[in-house]
Amino acid sequence: MVTDHRKQPRRRGEALCAAILQATLDELAEVGYAGLTMEGVAERARASKASLYRRWPSRIELVMEAVYRSLPAPGSVPDTGNLRDDLVALLSITAEALHGPAGEAMRGLLGEALRGESPLGAMRRNTQGRARRLMEEVVQRAVERGEVDPADVTPRRLDAGQALLRHHFLFDGLPFPDDLVVQIVDEVLVPLLKPSKRS
């Protein structure tokens, strides 16, 4: 049975937007990216299709905003007091996100991007920009504590941990091995950011 949205309480602005984005995440979790439709999201959110299309002209744009809003924001990574544990906390949050709707969306969006059906550039800017800002936050704490020399912080070193997680997710699949995050931190990130003193 189709819901008559005209009989539902009216929502506007951020309340309506939040309901639609949450419905998008719920649809991703239930039917996957391939099965997600604007109609399904509208029905789940108890909104009209027109209200979706006014804000998001395509499914791709809707999914990208829903996913990126759901990811951890700068300032949300726990401050454990040392670089290693901060890195483990950050990559654990990323790994958890990839197990949920964000991971499902990433697979679908990447598949479309490789076929030329979605904006790969926009996807890359969003994923790398947020991941790097989170890493910058964690590493800046370590710099302020004297754990890391600012000269050893480069964009490639900041990207390495998240890139390895995404690579494993895309090519080896889920679930992640229990010790994967710790291995990436101990074998790659800490040596990159805290290299042995040069003679």
Sequence and secondary structure as in RCSB ss.txt:
>XXXX:A:sequence
MVTDHRKQPRRRGEALCAAILQATLDELAEVGYAGLTMEGVAERARASKASLYRRWPSRIELVMEAVYRSLPAPG
SVPDTGNLRDDLVALLSITAEALHGPAGEAMRGLLGEALRGESPLGAMRRNTQGRARRLMEEVVQRAVERGEVDP
ADVTPRRLDAGQALLRHHFLFDGLPFPDDLVVQIVDEVLVPLLKPSKRS
>XXXX:A:secstr
    GGGS    HHHHHHHHHHHHHHHHHHHHHHH  HHHHHHHHT  HHHHHHH SSHHHHHHHHHHHHS  TT
 S   SSHHHHHHHHHHHHHHHHTSHHHHHHHHHHHHHHTTSS HHHHHHHHHHHHHHHHHHHHHHHHHHTSS G
GG  HHHHHHHHHHHHHHHHHT SS  TTHHHHHIIIIIHHHHS     
